[in-house]
Amino acid sequence: MPQGTPAAGDTGVGTGFTSAEQAAMRRALQVARNPGVPLGPNPRVGCVLLDAAGRQVAEGFHRGAGHPHAEVEALRAHTAAYGGPPTGLTAVVTLEPCDHTGRTGPCTQALLDAGIGRVVFAQPDANPVAAGGAATLRAAGVDVAGGLLEDEARSVNRAWTFAVDHGRPFVTWKLAASLDGRVAAADGSSRWVSNEAARRDTHARRAQCDVVLAGTGTVLVDDPQLNVRDETDRPLLPTRQPLRAVMGLRSLPAGSRVLDGSAETVLLRTRDPRDALAELFALDRQHVFLEGGPRLAAAFLAAGLVDEVVAYVAPMLLGGGTHAVEGLKINTIAEALRLEVADVATLGTGGARNVRLVMTPVRAEERKG
């Protein structure tokens, strides 16, 4: 594994952390992003152990709910490589060590049992169930420092961090529209507004979430599967599928494709976006991919519950049909819901290329500022 620069006495430039600790944290962030780790319900965490000379001697990452946490994996790796207890080492972790017993024991106790002398973490754990690890370690005499590369650590678990901070899932609204803002033609046909490359991109983004949400109206009219499919249009294994959530008061026919067993499905018997998100949060879900129709999108937008917009714009004009959003009750330019563009890309080849826009709604308090 990569070796850090021995720099036990080097505290860096105004950081309070050694250059070896900074290098170790960058490595810990890298291993935390292991592509084989599921996105939720637990955060992705990486840990690197340093010896007294500042060399990286072991590492580990959390592989998902029910598996040992990153700190325990790193300690086991050290024992396997060197034998004997890893006494006197520094543990560099992307998230504050947990202080609770769930499916696994508290990481604080594992670190104390191993005789770790110093713990450096990036992001404090705001989850009230697991928080308090730093205080426990300090009370036991461990040297603890936090905040190293915190912003980078928060970005590794963007949805998890948002959900813990806000008490609800992060919501990404996806839409595919013509250049004149129509998601379906006047006769109701909507396949296909977007091109194949945009549809593949949609499936990749669905796979990054743990819920795909639509309204009963969309399900009754379009009969979508709302699952993640590969490039041959075959569904991924059910164990790798996001939860399918259908929101509304109307019942669904037994033969609806959203009930086909290719992924788990839950019916949210409400029309209120906040209630729907509360139910999903209670199910330990942190990232919702909103694919509902124009009225459901408007309900979430009006409630201030859309955190990201991914829009695929096709080079076509429909002249009529269904608007992308209906019912926002905006009458003047001054009332417009504005969005900040984070990324623009073209998808596909030739004249049928689609433009993908990733945007963030500008909140009312931000507009006033």
C-alpha positions in Angstrom: 0.0 0.0 0.0 1.1 3.6 -0.4 3.6 4.9 2.1 3.4 8.3 3.8 6.3 10.6 4.3 7.8 10.2 7.8 7.0 13.6 9.3 6.0 13.0 12.9 7.1 16.5 13.9 5.9 18.4 10.9 2.5 20.1 11.7 1.9 21.4 8.2 1.2 25.0 7.4 -1.3 26.4 10.0 -3.4 23.2 10.0 -2.5 21.5 13.3 -2.1 18.2 11.4 1.1 16.6 10.2 1.8 16.3 6.5 1.7 12.5 7.0 -1.8 12.8 8.5 -3.0 14.9 5.6 -1.6 12.3 3.1 -3.3 9.6 5.1 -6.6 11.3 5.1 -6.5 11.7 1.3 -5.8 8.0 1.1 -8.6 7.3 3.5 -11.0 9.3 1.4 -9.9 7.4 -1.6 -10.6 4.0 -0.1 -13.9 5.2 1.3 -15.0 5.7 -2.3 -14.5 2.0 -3.1 -17.0 1.4 -6.0 -18.2 -1.9 -4.5 -19.7 -0.3 -1.4 -23.5 0.2 -1.5 -24.7 3.8 -1.2 -26.6 3.6 2.1 -28.0 3.2 4.5 -24.6 3.5 6.2 -22.0 6.2 5.2 -18.9 5.2 3.3 -15.9 5.5 5.6 -12.2 4.9 5.1 -9.4 4.5 7.7 -5.6 4.6 7.5 -3.2 3.7 10.3 0.1 5.5 10.7 3.1 4.3 12.8 5.2 6.6 14.9 7.3 7.7 11.9 4.2 8.7 10.0 4.2 5.8 7.6 0.9 4.3 6.4 0.9 0.8 7.7 -2.7 -0.4 7.2 -6.0 0.7 5.8 -9.6 -0.4 5.7 -13.1 0.7 4.6 -16.6 0.0 5.5 -18.3 -2.5 3.1 -21.9 -1.7 4.0 -24.5 -2.4 6.7 -23.7 -5.3 8.9 -20.0 -5.4 8.0 -17.1 -4.3 10.3 -16.5 -0.6 10.3 -13.4 1.0 8.6 -11.5 1.3 11.8 -11.9 -2.4 12.7 -11.0 -3.4 9.1 -7.8 -1.4 9.3 -6.9 -2.8 12.7 -7.4 -6.4 11.4 -5.3 -5.6 8.3 -2.5 -4.4 10.6 -2.6 -7.5 12.7 -2.6 -9.7 9.7 0.4 -7.9 8.2 2.5 -7.4 11.3 1.1 -9.6 14.1 0.6 -8.4 17.6 -1.4 -5.5 18.9 -1.1 -2.2 17.0 -0.2 -0.2 20.1 0.7 3.5 19.7 -0.5 4.1 16.2 -2.5 7.0 14.8 -5.9 6.2 13.2 -6.9 8.6 10.4 -10.6 8.3 9.7 -12.9 10.1 7.3 -15.8 10.1 9.9 -15.7 10.5 13.6 -15.6 7.0 15.2 -19.0 5.7 16.3 -19.9 5.3 19.9 -22.8 2.9 19.8 -23.6 -0.8 19.4 -25.7 -1.7 16.4 -25.0 -4.6 14.1 -21.4 -4.2 15.1 -19.7 -2.9 18.3 -18.6 0.7 18.9 -15.5 1.7 17.0 -14.4 3.8 20.0 -14.0 0.6 22.0 -12.1 -1.2 19.2 -9.6 1.7 19.0 -9.2 1.8 22.8 -8.7 -2.0 23.0 -6.0 -1.7 20.3 -4.1 1.0 22.2 -4.4 3.7 19.5 -2.7 6.8 20.8 -4.1 9.4 18.4 -7.2 9.7 16.3 -7.6 12.2 13.4 -11.0 12.4 11.7 -12.5 14.5 9.0 -16.2 14.8 9.4 -18.0 14.9 12.8 -20.8 12.3 13.1 -24.1 14.3 13.4 -26.2 11.1 13.7 -27.5 11.3 17.3 -27.4 7.5 17.5 -23.7 7.2 16.8 -22.3 10.6 17.8 -20.0 11.2 20.8 -17.0 9.1 19.7 -14.5 11.9 20.0 -15.6 12.8 23.5 -15.4 9.2 24.6 -11.9 8.8 23.2 -10.7 12.0 24.8 -12.1 11.0 28.1 -10.1 7.8 27.9 -6.9 9.7 27.2 -6.6 9.5 23.5 -5.3 12.5 21.6 -8.2 13.4 19.2 -8.3 16.1 16.4 -11.1 16.6 13.9 -11.9 18.6 10.8 -9.1 17.5 8.5 -10.4 17.7 4.9 -14.0 17.8 6.3 -15.5 19.3 3.1 -14.0 16.4 1.0 -15.4 13.9 3.5 -18.9 15.4 3.4 -18.9 15.1 -0.4 -18.1 11.4 -0.2 -21.4 10.9 1.6 -23.4 13.8 0.1 -26.8 12.3 0.5 -26.1 10.6 3.9 -24.8 13.9 5.3 -27.7 15.9 4.0 -30.2 13.4 5.4 -28.6 13.4 8.8 -28.4 17.2 8.9 -31.9 17.8 7.6 -33.9 14.8 8.9 -35.1 13.9 5.4 -33.7 12.4 2.2 -31.9 14.5 -0.4 -34.2 14.9 -3.5 -33.0 14.8 -7.1 -35.7 15.7 -9.6 -35.2 14.2 -13.1 -37.0 15.4 -16.2 -36.7 14.8 -19.9 -38.2 17.6 -22.1 -38.3 19.1 -25.6 -36.7 22.4 -26.3 -40.1 24.1 -25.6 -40.4 22.4 -22.2 -42.8 19.6 -23.0 -42.5 16.1 -21.5 -45.2 14.6 -23.7 -46.9 15.4 -27.0 -50.5 16.6 -27.3 -51.6 12.9 -27.8 -49.9 11.9 -24.6 -47.0 10.1 -26.2 -43.7 10.5 -24.5 -41.4 7.7 -25.8 -38.9 8.8 -26.5 -38.4 12.5 -25.8 -34.8 11.8 -24.7 -32.2 9.8 -26.7 -30.6 6.5 -25.8 -27.5 8.0 -24.2 -29.7 10.2 -21.9 -31.7 7.1 -20.9 -28.5 5.2 -20.0 -27.4 8.2 -18.0 -30.7 8.2 -16.2 -30.2 4.5 -15.2 -26.7 5.3 -13.9 -28.1 8.1 -11.8 -31.0 5.9 -10.5 -28.3 3.5 -9.4 -26.7 6.2 -7.3 -29.9 6.7 -5.2 -31.8 4.4 -2.8 -35.3 5.4 -3.8 -37.0 6.0 -7.2 -40.2 7.9 -6.6 -43.2 8.6 -8.9 -46.8 9.4 -8.4 -49.8 7.1 -8.9 -50.8 9.2 -11.9 -47.6 8.5 -13.8 -47.7 4.8 -12.9 -51.3 4.5 -14.1 -50.7 6.3 -17.4 -47.2 5.2 -18.3 -46.8 1.9 -16.5 -43.1 2.4 -15.8 -40.8 -0.2 -14.2 -38.8 2.4 -12.2 -35.9 0.0 -11.8 -32.3 0.1 -12.8 -31.5 -1.7 -16.1 -28.2 -2.4 -17.8 -27.2 -1.5 -21.4 -29.1 -4.6 -22.7 -32.3 -3.3 -20.9 -32.2 -6.1 -18.4 -32.8 -5.2 -14.7 -29.9 -5.4 -12.3 -30.2 -8.0 -9.5 -33.0 -7.0 -6.9 -30.3 -6.7 -4.2 -28.8 -3.8 -6.2 -32.0 -2.0 -6.9 -33.2 1.2 -5.3 -36.6 1.0 -3.5 -39.5 1.9 -5.8 -41.9 4.3 -4.1 -45.3 5.2 -5.5 -47.0 8.2 -3.9 -50.7 8.9 -3.9 -54.1 7.7 -2.8 -55.2 5.7 -5.8 -54.7 2.0 -6.0 -52.5 0.3 -8.6 -53.6 -2.6 -10.8 -52.1 -5.9 -9.8 -50.4 -6.2 -13.1 -48.5 -2.9 -12.9 -44.9 -3.2 -13.9 -43.8 -1.3 -10.8 -45.1 -4.4 -8.9 -43.2 -6.9 -11.0 -40.8 -8.1 -8.3 -37.6 -6.8 -10.1 -37.2 -4.4 -7.1 -38.9 -3.8 -3.8 -41.9 -1.4 -4.0 -43.6 0.7 -1.3 -46.9 2.6 -1.6 -46.9 5.9 0.1 -50.6 6.7 0.8 -50.2 10.5 0.9 -50.2 13.5 -1.4 -48.0 15.5 0.9 -44.3 15.6 -0.1 -43.1 16.1 3.4 -45.1 13.1 4.7 -43.7 11.0 1.8 -40.1 12.0 2.6 -40.7 11.4 6.3 -41.9 7.8 5.6 -38.8 7.2 3.4 -36.5 8.7 6.0 -38.0 6.3 8.6 -37.1 3.5 6.2 -33.5 4.6 6.4 -33.5 6.0 2.9 -31.3 9.1 2.1 -31.5 9.9 -1.6 -34.7 10.1 -3.6 -34.7 10.2 -7.4 -38.0 12.0 -8.2 -39.5 10.8 -11.5 -43.1 11.8 -11.0 -45.3 13.8 -13.4 -45.6 17.6 -13.7 -48.0 18.0 -10.8 -45.9 15.9 -8.4 -42.8 17.8 -9.4 -44.6 21.1 -8.8 -45.7 19.9 -5.3 -42.1 19.1 -4.3 -40.8 22.4 -5.9 -43.5 24.5 -4.2 -42.6 22.9 -0.8 -38.9 23.6 -1.3 -38.1 19.9 -1.3 -36.1 19.6 -4.5 -32.4 19.8 -3.8 -31.0 19.0 -7.3 -32.5 19.0 -10.8 -31.2 16.8 -13.6 -32.8 17.9 -16.9 -32.3 16.2 -20.3 -33.3 18.6 -23.1 -33.9 17.1 -26.5 -33.5 19.1 -29.8 -37.1 19.0 -30.8 -40.2 21.2 -30.7 -43.6 19.7 -29.8 -45.6 22.9 -29.9 -48.2 21.6 -27.4 -48.6 18.7 -24.9 -47.7 18.3 -21.3 -45.5 20.9 -19.6 -42.6 19.8 -17.5 -44.2 21.5 -14.4 -47.8 22.3 -13.8 -49.4 24.1 -10.9 -46.5 26.2 -9.5 -48.7 29.4 -9.6 -46.0 31.7 -10.8 -47.3 34.8 -12.4 -44.4 37.2 -12.9 -40.7 37.0 -13.7 -40.0 38.2 -10.2 -41.6 35.1 -8.8 -39.6 32.7 -10.9 -38.0 29.8 -9.2 -34.4 30.2 -10.3 -31.8 27.5 -10.6 -28.0 27.6 -10.5 -26.3 25.6 -13.1 -23.7 23.2 -11.7 -22.9 21.2 -14.9 -23.7 21.1 -18.6 -22.9 18.1 -20.9 -24.0 16.8 -24.3 -25.1 13.1 -24.5 -25.2 11.1 -27.7 -23.8 11.8 -31.2 -24.9 13.7 -34.3 -27.9 16.0 -34.5 -29.9 14.0 -32.0 -27.6 14.8 -29.1 -29.3 15.8 -25.8 -28.1 18.4 -23.4 -27.9 17.4 -19.7 -28.2 20.2 -17.2 -27.5 19.6 -13.5 -28.9 22.5 -11.4 -29.6 23.5 -7.9 -32.7 25.5 -6.9 -31.9 28.9 -5.5 -33.7 29.1 -2.1 -35.8 32.1 -1.2 -33.4 33.2 1.5 -30.5 33.0 -0.9 -32.5 35.2 -3.5 -33.1 37.8 -0.8 -29.4 37.8 0.1 
